[in-house]
Amino acid sequence: MQARSRPWVAPNEEVTADEGVASMISGVVTEYEGRAGIEATCARDADKLECLIQAIEYRDQGNQNTQPWIDTSLAQLQTASAKSRADEALRSGSLDWLKRALSGGDE
């Protein structure tokens, strides 16, 4: 067996070869895909927010084909907090909202 340069990182196949781990991962993926539970809803919203922010960044860089991407991302948000973050990202520059959030207030 060849030694790995990062022994704490295992290939996916090795991790999921363990039946217990594979079952747990399968359950989490099923919960996420089925939108079962608040954790799955929040995780999906986080994914959609990331997509939205990426689309806003591309738009701010001059890409003219981002509006459908933005609209789709917005339509899929479920939680009030995600919708609020999306509104803020759309109102400000692509990274201005992040600077304010990290500083803990409005600037």
Biopython code that builds the backbone (N, CA, C, O; Angstrom):
import numpy as np
from Bio.PDB.StructureBuilder import StructureBuilder

atoms = [
    (1, "MET", "N", (0.837, -1.176, 0.000)),
    (1, "MET", "CA", (0.000, 0.000, 0.000)),
    (1, "MET", "C", (0.887, 1.246, 0.000)),
    (1, "MET", "O", (1.819, 1.361, 0.796)),
    (2, "GLN", "N", (0.582, 2.160, -0.895)),
    (2, "GLN", "CA", (1.354, 3.396, -1.006)),
    (2, "GLN", "C", (0.935, 4.366, 0.098)),
    (2, "GLN", "O", (-0.255, 4.547, 0.355)),
    (3, "ALA", "N", (1.903, 4.976, 0.739)),
    (3, "ALA", "CA", (1.620, 5.945, 1.802)),
    (3, "ALA", "C", (1.045, 7.215, 1.190)),
    (3, "ALA", "O", (1.509, 7.687, 0.151)),
    (4, "ARG", "N", (0.040, 7.754, 1.842)),
    (4, "ARG", "CA", (-0.565, 9.002, 1.378)),
    (4, "ARG", "C", (0.194, 10.168, 1.975)),
    (4, "ARG", "O", (0.683, 10.096, 3.102)),
    (5, "SER", "N", (0.289, 11.250, 1.205)),
    (5, "SER", "CA", (0.980, 12.433, 1.721)),
    (5, "SER", "C", (0.157, 13.140, 2.793)),
    (5, "SER", "O", (0.714, 13.849, 3.632)),
    (6, "ARG", "N", (-1.141, 12.958, 2.775)),
    (6, "ARG", "CA", (-2.024, 13.528, 3.789)),
    (6, "ARG", "C", (-2.820, 12.372, 4.403)),
    (6, "ARG", "O", (-3.932, 12.088, 3.956)),
    (7, "PRO", "N", (-2.275, 11.712, 5.406)),
    (7, "PRO", "CA", (-2.915, 10.503, 5.933)),
    (7, "PRO", "C", (-4.284, 10.738, 6.551)),
    (7, "PRO", "O", (-5.040, 9.781, 6.715)),
    (8, "TRP", "N", (-4.635, 11.968, 6.900)),
    (8, "TRP", "CA", (-5.939, 12.252, 7.484)),
    (8, "TRP", "C", (-7.034, 12.386, 6.427)),
    (8, "TRP", "O", (-8.215, 12.484, 6.760)),
    (9, "VAL", "N", (-6.636, 12.389, 5.149)),
    (9, "VAL", "CA", (-7.594, 12.487, 4.058)),
    (9, "VAL", "C", (-7.644, 11.135, 3.346)),
    (9, "VAL", "O", (-6.631, 10.635, 2.858)),
    (10, "ALA", "N", (-8.831, 10.564, 3.299)),
    (10, "ALA", "CA", (-9.003, 9.272, 2.639)),
    (10, "ALA", "C", (-9.840, 9.466, 1.377)),
    (10, "ALA", "O", (-10.715, 10.331, 1.337)),
    (11, "PRO", "N", (-9.573, 8.666, 0.353)),
    (11, "PRO", "CA", (-10.394, 8.748, -0.860)),
    (11, "PRO", "C", (-11.850, 8.389, -0.535)),
    (11, "PRO", "O", (-12.108, 7.604, 0.377)),
    (12, "ASN", "N", (-12.797, 8.963, -1.280)),
    (12, "ASN", "CA", (-14.219, 8.688, -1.047)),
    (12, "ASN", "C", (-14.514, 7.198, -1.016)),
    (12, "ASN", "O", (-15.279, 6.734, -0.170)),
    (13, "GLU", "N", (-13.920, 6.450, -1.922)),
    (13, "GLU", "CA", (-14.177, 5.015, -2.002)),
    (13, "GLU", "C", (-13.769, 4.304, -0.717)),
    (13, "GLU", "O", (-14.435, 3.365, -0.281)),
    (14, "GLU", "N", (-12.680, 4.751, -0.118)),
    (14, "GLU", "CA", (-12.206, 4.137, 1.117)),
    (14, "GLU", "C", (-13.130, 4.482, 2.283)),
    (14, "GLU", "O", (-13.434, 3.634, 3.122)),
    (15, "VAL", "N", (-13.564, 5.717, 2.322)),
    (15, "VAL", "CA", (-14.448, 6.144, 3.409)),
    (15, "VAL", "C", (-15.778, 5.413, 3.329)),
    (15, "VAL", "O", (-16.275, 4.917, 4.340)),
    (16, "THR", "N", (-16.355, 5.342, 2.144)),
    (16, "THR", "CA", (-17.676, 4.736, 2.000)),
    (16, "THR", "C", (-17.628, 3.217, 1.950)),
    (16, "THR", "O", (-18.678, 2.577, 1.887)),
    (17, "ALA", "N", (-16.450, 2.628, 1.977)),
    (17, "ALA", "CA", (-16.346, 1.168, 2.049)),
    (17, "ALA", "C", (-16.847, 0.674, 3.404)),
    (17, "ALA", "O", (-17.308, -0.462, 3.514)),
    (18, "ASP", "N", (-16.763, 1.508, 4.427)),
    (18, "ASP", "CA", (-17.282, 1.172, 5.745)),
    (18, "ASP", "C", (-18.805, 1.273, 5.679)),
    (18, "ASP", "O", (-19.341, 2.337, 5.369)),
    (19, "GLU", "N", (-19.496, 0.188, 5.965)),
    (19, "GLU", "CA", (-20.945, 0.137, 5.819)),
    (19, "GLU", "C", (-21.664, 1.177, 6.679)),
    (19, "GLU", "O", (-22.633, 1.789, 6.228)),
    (20, "GLY", "N", (-21.202, 1.379, 7.899)),
    (20, "GLY", "CA", (-21.829, 2.363, 8.778)),
    (20, "GLY", "C", (-21.690, 3.777, 8.244)),
    (20, "GLY", "O", (-22.640, 4.559, 8.263)),
    (21, "VAL", "N", (-20.497, 4.093, 7.769)),
    (21, "VAL", "CA", (-20.257, 5.428, 7.209)),
    (21, "VAL", "C", (-21.082, 5.618, 5.947)),
    (21, "VAL", "O", (-21.696, 6.667, 5.750)),
    (22, "ALA", "N", (-21.096, 4.603, 5.096)),
    (22, "ALA", "CA", (-21.858, 4.692, 3.848)),
    (22, "ALA", "C", (-23.345, 4.910, 4.136)),
    (22, "ALA", "O", (-24.003, 5.691, 3.449)),
    (23, "SER", "N", (-23.872, 4.220, 5.150)),
    (23, "SER", "CA", (-25.276, 4.371, 5.514)),
    (23, "SER", "C", (-25.560, 5.781, 6.021)),
    (23, "SER", "O", (-26.568, 6.388, 5.658)),
    (24, "MET", "N", (-24.668, 6.296, 6.858)),
    (24, "MET", "CA", (-24.840, 7.648, 7.395)),
    (24, "MET", "C", (-24.814, 8.675, 6.265)),
    (24, "MET", "O", (-25.672, 9.556, 6.204)),
    (25, "ILE", "N", (-23.838, 8.564, 5.379)),
    (25, "ILE", "CA", (-23.718, 9.509, 4.271)),
    (25, "ILE", "C", (-24.940, 9.429, 3.375)),
    (25, "ILE", "O", (-25.469, 10.455, 2.948)),
    (26, "SER", "N", (-25.388, 8.227, 3.092)),
    (26, "SER", "CA", (-26.572, 8.045, 2.265)),
    (26, "SER", "C", (-27.787, 8.702, 2.908)),
    (26, "SER", "O", (-28.596, 9.330, 2.226)),
    (27, "GLY", "N", (-27.910, 8.553, 4.233)),
    (27, "GLY", "CA", (-29.028, 9.168, 4.941)),
    (27, "GLY", "C", (-28.992, 10.685, 4.884)),
    (27, "GLY", "O", (-30.023, 11.328, 4.688)),
    (28, "VAL", "N", (-27.814, 11.255, 5.054)),
    (28, "VAL", "CA", (-27.666, 12.712, 5.013)),
    (28, "VAL", "C", (-27.974, 13.235, 3.612)),
    (28, "VAL", "O", (-28.649, 14.254, 3.464)),
    (29, "VAL", "N", (-27.488, 12.548, 2.592)),
    (29, "VAL", "CA", (-27.753, 12.970, 1.215)),
    (29, "VAL", "C", (-29.251, 12.876, 0.913)),
    (29, "VAL", "O", (-29.818, 13.764, 0.277)),
    (30, "THR", "N", (-29.884, 11.797, 1.371)),
    (30, "THR", "CA", (-31.324, 11.632, 1.163)),
    (30, "THR", "C", (-32.096, 12.752, 1.859)),
    (30, "THR", "O", (-33.038, 13.303, 1.290)),
    (31, "GLU", "N", (-31.700, 13.091, 3.087)),
    (31, "GLU", "CA", (-32.344, 14.174, 3.824)),
    (31, "GLU", "C", (-32.170, 15.495, 3.083)),
    (31, "GLU", "O", (-33.117, 16.270, 2.947)),
    (32, "TYR", "N", (-30.941, 15.746, 2.602)),
    (32, "TYR", "CA", (-30.648, 16.987, 1.882)),
    (32, "TYR", "C", (-31.485, 17.064, 0.609)),
    (32, "TYR", "O", (-32.151, 18.068, 0.356)),
    (33, "GLU", "N", (-31.449, 16.008, -0.183)),
    (33, "GLU", "CA", (-32.171, 16.020, -1.460)),
    (33, "GLU", "C", (-33.682, 16.077, -1.257)),
    (33, "GLU", "O", (-34.399, 16.661, -2.070)),
    (34, "GLY", "N", (-34.166, 15.467, -0.169)),
    (34, "GLY", "CA", (-35.597, 15.475, 0.106)),
    (34, "GLY", "C", (-36.070, 16.684, 0.878)),
    (34, "GLY", "O", (-37.258, 16.832, 1.161)),
    (35, "ARG", "N", (-35.129, 17.547, 1.216)),
    (35, "ARG", "CA", (-35.426, 18.762, 1.981)),
    (35, "ARG", "C", (-36.131, 18.428, 3.296)),
    (35, "ARG", "O", (-37.033, 19.139, 3.738)),
    (36, "ALA", "N", (-35.698, 17.342, 3.896)),
    (36, "ALA", "CA", (-36.287, 16.895, 5.156)),
    (36, "ALA", "C", (-35.538, 17.534, 6.321)),
    (36, "ALA", "O", (-34.349, 17.284, 6.514)),
    (37, "GLY", "N", (-36.230, 18.348, 7.084)),
    (37, "GLY", "CA", (-35.622, 18.942, 8.263)),
    (37, "GLY", "C", (-35.056, 20.324, 8.004)),
    (37, "GLY", "O", (-34.708, 20.682, 6.879)),
    (38, "ILE", "N", (-34.977, 21.082, 9.076)),
    (38, "ILE", "CA", (-34.489, 22.462, 8.978)),
    (38, "ILE", "C", (-33.020, 22.501, 8.564)),
    (38, "ILE", "O", (-32.602, 23.417, 7.856)),
    (39, "GLU", "N", (-32.230, 21.507, 9.004)),
    (39, "GLU", "CA", (-30.813, 21.488, 8.637)),
    (39, "GLU", "C", (-30.651, 21.364, 7.128)),
    (39, "GLU", "O", (-29.822, 22.048, 6.526)),
    (40, "ALA", "N", (-31.449, 20.486, 6.520)),
    (40, "ALA", "CA", (-31.380, 20.303, 5.064)),
    (40, "ALA", "C", (-31.844, 21.566, 4.334)),
    (40, "ALA", "O", (-31.272, 21.958, 3.316)),
    (41, "THR", "N", (-32.875, 22.183, 4.868)),
    (41, "THR", "CA", (-33.371, 23.428, 4.265)),
    (41, "THR", "C", (-32.304, 24.515, 4.329)),
    (41, "THR", "O", (-32.068, 25.223, 3.350)),
    (42, "CYS", "N", (-31.665, 24.641, 5.485)),
    (42, "CYS", "CA", (-30.605, 25.648, 5.631)),
    (42, "CYS", "C", (-29.417, 25.332, 4.724)),
    (42, "CYS", "O", (-28.835, 26.238, 4.128)),
    (43, "ALA", "N", (-29.060, 24.073, 4.618)),
    (43, "ALA", "CA", (-27.938, 23.685, 3.751)),
    (43, "ALA", "C", (-28.260, 23.994, 2.296)),
    (43, "ALA", "O", (-27.407, 24.506, 1.571)),
    (44, "ARG", "N", (-29.466, 23.694, 1.866)),
    (44, "ARG", "CA", (-29.855, 23.998, 0.483)),
    (44, "ARG", "C", (-29.857, 25.510, 0.250)),
    (44, "ARG", "O", (-29.399, 25.986, -0.789)),
    (45, "ASP", "N", (-30.379, 26.262, 1.228)),
    (45, "ASP", "CA", (-30.358, 27.720, 1.086)),
    (45, "ASP", "C", (-28.922, 28.234, 0.986)),
    (45, "ASP", "O", (-28.640, 29.127, 0.187)),
    (46, "ALA", "N", (-28.022, 27.685, 1.781)),
    (46, "ALA", "CA", (-26.614, 28.108, 1.711)),
    (46, "ALA", "C", (-26.050, 27.839, 0.320)),
    (46, "ALA", "O", (-25.330, 28.671, -0.231)),
    (47, "ASP", "N", (-26.373, 26.683, -0.246)),
    (47, "ASP", "CA", (-25.915, 26.368, -1.606)),
    (47, "ASP", "C", (-26.476, 27.361, -2.617)),
    (47, "ASP", "O", (-25.752, 27.837, -3.491)),
    (48, "LYS", "N", (-27.760, 27.673, -2.500)),
    (48, "LYS", "CA", (-28.387, 28.597, -3.445)),
    (48, "LYS", "C", (-27.863, 30.017, -3.268)),
    (48, "LYS", "O", (-27.710, 30.749, -4.246)),
    (49, "LEU", "N", (-27.586, 30.415, -2.020)),
    (49, "LEU", "CA", (-26.982, 31.730, -1.796)),
    (49, "LEU", "C", (-25.608, 31.816, -2.444)),
    (49, "LEU", "O", (-25.260, 32.831, -3.048)),
    (50, "GLU", "N", (-24.837, 30.756, -2.316)),
    (50, "GLU", "CA", (-23.508, 30.745, -2.940)),
    (50, "GLU", "C", (-23.641, 30.894, -4.446)),
    (50, "GLU", "O", (-22.877, 31.637, -5.062)),
    (51, "CYS", "N", (-24.596, 30.203, -5.048)),
    (51, "CYS", "CA", (-24.819, 30.327, -6.494)),
    (51, "CYS", "C", (-25.240, 31.743, -6.862)),
    (51, "CYS", "O", (-24.767, 32.306, -7.850)),
    (52, "LEU", "N", (-26.130, 32.310, -6.060)),
    (52, "LEU", "CA", (-26.586, 33.677, -6.303)),
    (52, "LEU", "C", (-25.435, 34.664, -6.230)),
    (52, "LEU", "O", (-25.295, 35.524, -7.099)),
    (53, "ILE", "N", (-24.618, 34.545, -5.205)),
    (53, "ILE", "CA", (-23.486, 35.455, -5.041)),
    (53, "ILE", "C", (-22.507, 35.318, -6.196)),
    (53, "ILE", "O", (-21.963, 36.313, -6.676)),
    (54, "GLN", "N", (-22.287, 34.102, -6.639)),
    (54, "GLN", "CA", (-21.405, 33.899, -7.790)),
    (54, "GLN", "C", (-21.992, 34.572, -9.032)),
    (54, "GLN", "O", (-21.263, 35.206, -9.795)),
    (55, "ALA", "N", (-23.287, 34.440, -9.237)),
    (55, "ALA", "CA", (-23.929, 35.088, -10.386)),
    (55, "ALA", "C", (-23.812, 36.605, -10.296)),
    (55, "ALA", "O", (-23.566, 37.270, -11.303)),
    (56, "ILE", "N", (-23.987, 37.159, -9.092)),
    (56, "ILE", "CA", (-23.849, 38.607, -8.902)),
    (56, "ILE", "C", (-22.422, 39.049, -9.212)),
    (56, "ILE", "O", (-22.214, 40.077, -9.857)),
    (57, "GLU", "N", (-21.449, 38.282, -8.759)),
    (57, "GLU", "CA", (-20.056, 38.615, -9.052)),
    (57, "GLU", "C", (-19.804, 38.599, -10.559)),
    (57, "GLU", "O", (-19.148, 39.498, -11.086)),
    (58, "TYR", "N", (-20.313, 37.595, -11.250)),
    (58, "TYR", "CA", (-20.148, 37.543, -12.706)),
    (58, "TYR", "C", (-20.838, 38.717, -13.375)),
    (58, "TYR", "O", (-20.297, 39.310, -14.309)),
    (59, "ARG", "N", (-22.047, 39.062, -12.896)),
    (59, "ARG", "CA", (-22.763, 40.220, -13.456)),
    (59, "ARG", "C", (-21.955, 41.493, -13.258)),
    (59, "ARG", "O", (-21.839, 42.311, -14.171)),
    (60, "ASP", "N", (-21.392, 41.659, -12.051)),
    (60, "ASP", "CA", (-20.605, 42.853, -11.753)),
    (60, "ASP", "C", (-19.330, 42.920, -12.585)),
    (60, "ASP", "O", (-18.765, 43.997, -12.772)),
    (61, "GLN", "N", (-18.881, 41.784, -13.079)),
    (61, "GLN", "CA", (-17.695, 41.743, -13.929)),
    (61, "GLN", "C", (-18.050, 41.915, -15.407)),
    (61, "GLN", "O", (-17.171, 41.871, -16.268)),
    (62, "GLY", "N", (-19.347, 42.113, -15.702)),
    (62, "GLY", "CA", (-19.746, 42.413, -17.069)),
    (62, "GLY", "C", (-20.447, 41.302, -17.816)),
    (62, "GLY", "O", (-20.829, 41.499, -18.970)),
    (63, "ASN", "N", (-20.632, 40.149, -17.216)),
    (63, "ASN", "CA", (-21.348, 39.067, -17.889)),
    (63, "ASN", "C", (-22.815, 39.454, -18.000)),
    (63, "ASN", "O", (-23.455, 39.761, -16.994)),
    (64, "GLN", "N", (-23.343, 39.442, -19.196)),
    (64, "GLN", "CA", (-24.708, 39.887, -19.448)),
    (64, "GLN", "C", (-25.747, 38.768, -19.342)),
    (64, "GLN", "O", (-26.940, 39.034, -19.490)),
    (65, "ASN", "N", (-25.332, 37.540, -19.093)),
    (65, "ASN", "CA", (-26.250, 36.403, -19.136)),
    (65, "ASN", "C", (-26.525, 35.800, -17.763)),
    (65, "ASN", "O", (-26.767, 34.598, -17.653)),
    (66, "THR", "N", (-26.490, 36.608, -16.734)),
    (66, "THR", "CA", (-26.622, 36.062, -15.387)),
    (66, "THR", "C", (-28.024, 36.175, -14.798)),
    (66, "THR", "O", (-28.304, 35.528, -13.789)),
    (67, "GLN", "N", (-28.914, 36.970, -15.386)),
    (67, "GLN", "CA", (-30.227, 37.185, -14.764)),
    (67, "GLN", "C", (-31.029, 35.897, -14.593)),
    (67, "GLN", "O", (-31.622, 35.711, -13.530)),
    (68, "PRO", "N", (-31.081, 35.003, -15.570)),
    (68, "PRO", "CA", (-31.808, 33.746, -15.329)),
    (68, "PRO", "C", (-31.217, 32.944, -14.164)),
    (68, "PRO", "O", (-31.952, 32.328, -13.392)),
    (69, "TRP", "N", (-29.914, 32.956, -14.046)),
    (69, "TRP", "CA", (-29.220, 32.273, -12.955)),
    (69, "TRP", "C", (-29.599, 32.910, -11.615)),
    (69, "TRP", "O", (-29.873, 32.203, -10.645)),
    (70, "ILE", "N", (-29.615, 34.238, -11.562)),
    (70, "ILE", "CA", (-30.008, 34.964, -10.359)),
    (70, "ILE", "C", (-31.457, 34.646, -9.999)),
    (70, "ILE", "O", (-31.761, 34.350, -8.843)),
    (71, "ASP", "N", (-32.351, 34.707, -10.989)),
    (71, "ASP", "CA", (-33.772, 34.450, -10.753)),
    (71, "ASP", "C", (-34.015, 33.033, -10.223)),
    (71, "ASP", "O", (-34.813, 32.842, -9.304)),
    (72, "THR", "N", (-33.342, 32.061, -10.790)),
    (72, "THR", "CA", (-33.487, 30.671, -10.359)),
    (72, "THR", "C", (-33.002, 30.490, -8.928)),
    (72, "THR", "O", (-33.654, 29.825, -8.122)),
    (73, "SER", "N", (-31.865, 31.079, -8.621)),
    (73, "SER", "CA", (-31.327, 30.972, -7.263)),
    (73, "SER", "C", (-32.276, 31.609, -6.251)),
    (73, "SER", "O", (-32.541, 31.031, -5.197)),
    (74, "LEU", "N", (-32.784, 32.794, -6.566)),
    (74, "LEU", "CA", (-33.712, 33.485, -5.669)),
    (74, "LEU", "C", (-34.988, 32.676, -5.442)),
    (74, "LEU", "O", (-35.473, 32.573, -4.315)),
    (75, "ALA", "N", (-35.519, 32.112, -6.500)),
    (75, "ALA", "CA", (-36.781, 31.369, -6.412)),
    (75, "ALA", "C", (-36.671, 30.134, -5.530)),
    (75, "ALA", "O", (-37.675, 29.666, -4.993)),
    (76, "GLN", "N", (-35.475, 29.607, -5.377)),
    (76, "GLN", "CA", (-35.308, 28.378, -4.609)),
    (76, "GLN", "C", (-35.011, 28.604, -3.129)),
    (76, "GLN", "O", (-34.957, 27.643, -2.362)),
    (77, "LEU", "N", (-34.821, 29.843, -2.719)),
    (77, "LEU", "CA", (-34.551, 30.121, -1.306)),
    (77, "LEU", "C", (-35.807, 29.905, -0.483)),
    (77, "LEU", "O", (-36.903, 30.275, -0.904)),
    (78, "GLN", "N", (-35.650, 29.304, 0.695)),
    (78, "GLN", "CA", (-36.789, 28.970, 1.545)),
    (78, "GLN", "C", (-36.869, 29.769, 2.835)),
    (78, "GLN", "O", (-37.963, 30.146, 3.255)),
    (79, "THR", "N", (-35.747, 30.034, 3.467)),
    (79, "THR", "CA", (-35.779, 30.656, 4.790)),
    (79, "THR", "C", (-35.754, 32.178, 4.691)),
    (79, "THR", "O", (-35.235, 32.753, 3.735)),
    (80, "ALA", "N", (-36.328, 32.806, 5.708)),
    (80, "ALA", "CA", (-36.356, 34.276, 5.750)),
    (80, "ALA", "C", (-34.930, 34.832, 5.806)),
    (80, "ALA", "O", (-34.636, 35.848, 5.176)),
    (81, "SER", "N", (-34.048, 34.171, 6.557)),
    (81, "SER", "CA", (-32.680, 34.686, 6.670)),
    (81, "SER", "C", (-31.956, 34.604, 5.329)),
    (81, "SER", "O", (-31.207, 35.517, 4.980)),
    (82, "ALA", "N", (-32.163, 33.547, 4.585)),
    (82, "ALA", "CA", (-31.519, 33.433, 3.274)),
    (82, "ALA", "C", (-32.058, 34.491, 2.309)),
    (82, "ALA", "O", (-31.301, 35.088, 1.543)),
    (83, "LYS", "N", (-33.357, 34.712, 2.355)),
    (83, "LYS", "CA", (-33.952, 35.732, 1.481)),
    (83, "LYS", "C", (-33.438, 37.119, 1.839)),
    (83, "LYS", "O", (-33.198, 37.947, 0.960)),
    (84, "SER", "N", (-33.271, 37.366, 3.120)),
    (84, "SER", "CA", (-32.725, 38.654, 3.571)),
    (84, "SER", "C", (-31.295, 38.840, 3.085)),
    (84, "SER", "O", (-30.930, 39.916, 2.612)),
    (85, "ARG", "N", (-30.488, 37.796, 3.202)),
    (85, "ARG", "CA", (-29.099, 37.865, 2.732)),
    (85, "ARG", "C", (-29.051, 38.066, 1.218)),
    (85, "ARG", "O", (-28.200, 38.796, 0.710)),
    (86, "ALA", "N", (-29.953, 37.427, 0.514)),
    (86, "ALA", "CA", (-30.005, 37.572, -0.942)),
    (86, "ALA", "C", (-30.363, 39.005, -1.324)),
    (86, "ALA", "O", (-29.756, 39.582, -2.227)),
    (87, "ASP", "N", (-31.350, 39.578, -0.636)),
    (87, "ASP", "CA", (-31.730, 40.976, -0.907)),
    (87, "ASP", "C", (-30.545, 41.906, -0.695)),
    (87, "ASP", "O", (-30.299, 42.802, -1.502)),
    (88, "GLU", "N", (-29.814, 41.690, 0.390)),
    (88, "GLU", "CA", (-28.653, 42.533, 0.685)),
    (88, "GLU", "C", (-27.578, 42.367, -0.395)),
    (88, "GLU", "O", (-26.979, 43.350, -0.831)),
    (89, "ALA", "N", (-27.337, 41.141, -0.821)),
    (89, "ALA", "CA", (-26.332, 40.898, -1.861)),
    (89, "ALA", "C", (-26.730, 41.578, -3.167)),
    (89, "ALA", "O", (-25.872, 42.090, -3.886)),
    (90, "LEU", "N", (-28.012, 41.585, -3.475)),
    (90, "LEU", "CA", (-28.481, 42.220, -4.707)),
    (90, "LEU", "C", (-28.438, 43.746, -4.623)),
    (90, "LEU", "O", (-28.222, 44.413, -5.635)),
    (91, "ARG", "N", (-28.640, 44.303, -3.431)),
    (91, "ARG", "CA", (-28.634, 45.765, -3.261)),
    (91, "ARG", "C", (-27.235, 46.364, -3.287)),
    (91, "ARG", "O", (-27.062, 47.527, -3.652)),
    (92, "SER", "N", (-26.262, 45.593, -2.911)),
    (92, "SER", "CA", (-24.915, 46.147, -2.768)),
    (92, "SER", "C", (-23.994, 45.588, -3.843)),
    (92, "SER", "O", (-24.409, 44.787, -4.681)),
    (93, "GLY", "N", (-22.756, 46.017, -3.805)),
    (93, "GLY", "CA", (-21.759, 45.474, -4.710)),
    (93, "GLY", "C", (-21.505, 44.011, -4.384)),
    (93, "GLY", "O", (-21.919, 43.529, -3.330)),
    (94, "SER", "N", (-20.854, 43.328, -5.243)),
    (94, "SER", "CA", (-20.703, 41.887, -5.083)),
    (94, "SER", "C", (-19.986, 41.486, -3.801)),
    (94, "SER", "O", (-20.198, 40.377, -3.312)),
    (95, "LEU", "N", (-19.151, 42.344, -3.246)),
    (95, "LEU", "CA", (-18.484, 42.003, -1.988)),
    (95, "LEU", "C", (-18.740, 43.003, -0.868)),
    (95, "LEU", "O", (-18.288, 42.793, 0.258)),
    (96, "ASP", "N", (-19.453, 44.083, -1.154)),
    (96, "ASP", "CA", (-19.738, 45.082, -0.119)),
    (96, "ASP", "C", (-20.514, 44.492, 1.046)),
    (96, "ASP", "O", (-20.209, 44.778, 2.204)),
    (97, "TRP", "N", (-21.511, 43.673, 0.754)),
    (97, "TRP", "CA", (-22.330, 43.074, 1.810)),
    (97, "TRP", "C", (-21.476, 42.206, 2.734)),
    (97, "TRP", "O", (-21.708, 42.169, 3.942)),
    (98, "LEU", "N", (-20.494, 41.513, 2.170)),
    (98, "LEU", "CA", (-19.641, 40.645, 2.974)),
    (98, "LEU", "C", (-18.767, 41.468, 3.931)),
    (98, "LEU", "O", (-18.580, 41.103, 5.092)),
    (99, "LYS", "N", (-18.247, 42.563, 3.428)),
    (99, "LYS", "CA", (-17.426, 43.434, 4.280)),
    (99, "LYS", "C", (-18.222, 43.939, 5.468)),
    (99, "LYS", "O", (-17.715, 43.969, 6.589)),
    (100, "ARG", "N", (-19.481, 44.341, 5.230)),
    (100, "ARG", "CA", (-20.338, 44.812, 6.325)),
    (100, "ARG", "C", (-20.653, 43.694, 7.303)),
    (100, "ARG", "O", (-20.620, 43.896, 8.516)),
    (101, "ALA", "N", (-20.958, 42.518, 6.777)),
    (101, "ALA", "CA", (-21.295, 41.384, 7.645)),
    (101, "ALA", "C", (-20.125, 41.002, 8.531)),
    (101, "ALA", "O", (-20.311, 40.694, 9.708)),
    (102, "LEU", "N", (-18.940, 41.017, 7.984)),
    (102, "LEU", "CA", (-17.752, 40.641, 8.760)),
    (102, "LEU", "C", (-17.387, 41.698, 9.791)),
    (102, "LEU", "O", (-16.812, 41.383, 10.833)),
    (103, "SER", "N", (-17.722, 42.956, 9.503)),
    (103, "SER", "CA", (-17.394, 44.014, 10.455)),
    (103, "SER", "C", (-18.456, 44.134, 11.548)),
    (103, "SER", "O", (-18.259, 44.832, 12.543)),
    (104, "GLY", "N", (-19.576, 43.449, 11.355)),
    (104, "GLY", "CA", (-20.612, 43.445, 12.377)),
    (104, "GLY", "C", (-21.578, 44.603, 12.320)),
    (104, "GLY", "O", (-22.308, 44.838, 13.283)),
    (105, "GLY", "N", (-21.606, 45.324, 11.241)),
    (105, "GLY", "CA", (-22.547, 46.438, 11.177)),
    (105, "GLY", "C", (-22.567, 47.111, 9.837)),
    (105, "GLY", "O", (-21.938, 46.666, 8.878)),
    (106, "ASP", "N", (-23.301, 48.190, 9.792)),
    (106, "ASP", "CA", (-23.419, 48.974, 8.566)),
    (106, "ASP", "C", (-22.283, 49.973, 8.474)),
    (106, "ASP", "O", (-21.917, 50.617, 9.457)),
    (107, "GLU", "N", (-21.744, 50.086, 7.304)),
    (107, "GLU", "CA", (-20.672, 51.071, 7.074)),
    (107, "GLU", "C", (-21.079, 51.998, 5.968)),
    (107, "GLU", "O", (-20.324, 52.903, 5.612)),
]
sb = StructureBuilder()
sb.init_structure("model")
sb.init_model(0)
sb.init_chain("A")
sb.init_seg("    ")
for serial, (resi, resn, name, xyz) in enumerate(atoms, 1):
    if name == "N":
        sb.init_residue(resn, " ", resi, " ")
    sb.init_atom(name, np.array(xyz, "f"), 0.0, 1.0, " ", f" {name:<3s}", serial, name[0])
structure = sb.get_structure()
